[in-house]
Amino acid sequence: MSYLPLPTAARHCRAGLLLLLLFGLGACSTAPPAGMTPVTPFDLTRYEGKWFELARLDHSFERGLSDVSATYRAQPDGSVEVINRGYDSERKDWQQAVGRALFTGDPNRGSLKVSFFGPFYGGYHVVALDQQHYRWAMVVGPNRDYLWILARDKRLSTEVRDRLLSQARGLGLDVEQLIWVDQTRQDG
């Protein structure tokens, strides 16, 4: 996930160059990390819509952002529009990035590649999902340095949170480094 200020084109270019560098230096892997299996079955129609980011491993492209959300929309060409949005309290404005995701194989499997800048893609793999109601998900990137816990609501039950953290530990993810994202602002 990466973010750009909404109103400023100059920041857009600077952030785009940063993304190019990040993806060019190795985030171009689209395969899931070793030992991690994306969920099957996966139903994009049910996954579409807005998700709140409840926890993440720290990365410069999200650093300092609160009230982060991701919205997914299927496109007629088979791709998925991805809109990531968060509030930067230092700049006192909303940041937004629009990307494109493509399935890396069978669309019945929660394994996609996402790009926020040109032809450079990084892996996006749903490794845990509320299969019954699509209310929460756990997503990893191309390696164990990327982890997001997403939910349709701004909070998870303690039971679900503990289950996801246990599963993440079992996958070799450093859950002690998770940032629990503040979700108190009204979307602006």
KOLLUM-968537 format. One line per field, with one value per residue (C-alpha): x, y, z; residue in three letters; residue number from 1. Coordinates in pm, whole numbers, plus 50000, padded with zeros to 5 digits. Layout:
// residues N
x (X ...)
y (Y ...)
z (Z ...)
type (ALA ...)
seq (NUM ...)
END
This chain:
// residues 188
x (50000 50130 49982 49996 49853 49522 49568 49939 50079 50440 50408 50251 50564 50797 50598 50581 50960 50986 50749 50949 51263 51094 50941 51251 51468 51293 50928 50853 50809 50450 50476 50365 50641 50764 50530 50231 49926 49667 49308 49088 48807 48831 48538 48632 48267 48245 48590 48505 48431 48594 48826 48981 49348 49363 49729 50038 50410 50583 50696 50796 50506 50252 50456 50258 49923 49612 49256 49382 49138 49154 48872 48864 48652 48644 48700 48555 48900 48935 49166 49085 49101 49267 49222 49434 49361 49494 49525 49865 49842 50175 50055 49697 49554 49432 49671 49546 49694 49512 49650 49566 49563 49562 49518 49844 49659 49322 49081 48936 49263 49341 49672 49713 49981 49931 50088 50067 50324 50349 50463 50607 50399 50427 50254 49925 49823 49518 49636 49341 48983 48644 48512 48157 48098 48411 48439 48818 49131 49503 49723 50096 50318 50604 50798 50756 50821 50468 50158 49818 49514 49200 48836 48505 48464 48707 48756 48801 48677 48948 48892 48948 49244 49413 49348 49502 49804 49859 49836 50075 50329 50300 50381 50699 50568 50695 50365 50548 50633 50274 50143 49780 49624 49414 49068 48894 48856 48561 48660 48720)
y (50000 50346 50690 51023 51359 51419 51776 51806 51688 51753 51516 51265 51264 51240 50954 50784 50795 50646 50367 50302 50268 50045 49811 49820 49706 49380 49416 49294 48941 48831 48481 48421 48376 48019 47816 48046 47939 48192 48107 47901 47950 48325 48528 48872 48978 48924 49080 49400 49715 49894 49734 49906 49843 49742 49638 49644 49594 49931 50061 50407 50436 50412 50559 50803 50727 50658 50575 50368 50193 50000 49978 49710 49724 49471 49628 49517 49407 49156 49375 49515 49886 49940 50268 50304 50599 50723 51036 51200 51394 51569 51717 51732 51589 51267 51066 50844 50606 50430 50102 49805 49439 49126 48765 48571 48257 48108 48388 48140 48175 48484 48559 48883 49120 49492 49795 50158 50264 50140 49789 49716 49470 49331 49027 49054 48723 48666 48396 48411 48509 48493 48253 48271 48648 48815 49037 49007 48909 48873 48968 48921 49065 48910 48828 48816 49190 49272 49195 49361 49271 49409 49413 49551 49712 49933 49665 49290 49067 48951 48593 48671 48898 48628 48363 48581 48667 48299 48208 48491 48372 48020 48159 48319 48677 48917 49011 49193 49460 49517 49871 49882 50150 50423 50420 50713 50979 51018 50949 51289)
z (50000 49919 49943 49763 49870 49699 49574 49492 49158 49263 49557 49318 49103 49403 49551 49210 49187 49536 49437 49122 49331 49590 49336 49117 49407 49470 49550 49199 49324 49283 49431 49791 50047 50095 50313 50265 50069 49951 50039 49811 49735 49689 49557 49427 49418 49794 49855 49670 49865 50156 50410 50712 50779 51146 51165 50944 50948 50913 50573 50461 50217 50502 50786 50999 50839 51044 50943 50652 50422 50098 49847 49577 49259 48976 48634 48299 48176 48463 48669 49013 49095 49434 49619 49933 50156 50490 50701 50749 51076 51014 50684 50810 50490 50336 50121 49841 49587 49307 49181 48968 49071 48857 48959 48934 48828 48908 49014 49264 49461 49674 49502 49311 49201 49262 49097 49199 48942 48587 48508 48854 49057 49407 49549 49738 49895 50114 50357 50599 50528 50693 50430 50559 50574 50427 50739 50796 50605 50657 50362 50301 50033 49840 50160 50537 50571 50451 50656 50680 50889 50728 50835 50718 51061 51252 51521 51544 51820 52059 51945 51576 51652 51863 51597 51322 51535 51615 51247 51154 51413 51273 50927 51062 51064 51331 51494 51775 51517 51405 51414 51525 51311 51470 51310 51480 51207 50983 50623 50465)
type (MET SER TYR LEU PRO LEU PRO THR ALA ALA ARG HIS CYS ARG ALA GLY LEU LEU LEU LEU LEU LEU PHE GLY LEU GLY ALA CYS SER THR ALA PRO PRO ALA GLY MET THR PRO VAL THR PRO PHE ASP LEU THR ARG TYR GLU GLY LYS TRP PHE GLU LEU ALA ARG LEU ASP HIS SER PHE GLU ARG GLY LEU SER ASP VAL SER ALA THR TYR ARG ALA GLN PRO ASP GLY SER VAL GLU VAL ILE ASN ARG GLY TYR ASP SER GLU ARG LYS ASP TRP GLN GLN ALA VAL GLY ARG ALA LEU PHE THR GLY ASP PRO ASN ARG GLY SER LEU LYS VAL SER PHE PHE GLY PRO PHE TYR GLY GLY TYR HIS VAL VAL ALA LEU ASP GLN GLN HIS TYR ARG TRP ALA MET VAL VAL GLY PRO ASN ARG ASP TYR LEU TRP ILE LEU ALA ARG ASP LYS ARG LEU SER THR GLU VAL ARG ASP ARG LEU LEU SER GLN ALA ARG GLY LEU GLY LEU ASP VAL GLU GLN LEU ILE TRP VAL ASP GLN THR ARG GLN ASP GLY)
seq (1 2 3 4 5 6 7 8 9 10 11 12 13 14 15 16 17 18 19 20 21 22 23 24 25 26 27 28 29 30 31 32 33 34 35 36 37 38 39 40 41 42 43 44 45 46 47 48 49 50 51 52 53 54 55 56 57 58 59 60 61 62 63 64 65 66 67 68 69 70 71 72 73 74 75 76 77 78 79 80 81 82 83 84 85 86 87 88 89 90 91 92 93 94 95 96 97 98 99 100 101 102 103 104 105 106 107 108 109 110 111 112 113 114 115 116 117 118 119 120 121 122 123 124 125 126 127 128 129 130 131 132 133 134 135 136 137 138 139 140 141 142 143 144 145 146 147 148 149 150 151 152 153 154 155 156 157 158 159 160 161 162 163 164 165 166 167 168 169 170 171 172 173 174 175 176 177 178 179 180 181 182 183 184 185 186 187 188)
END
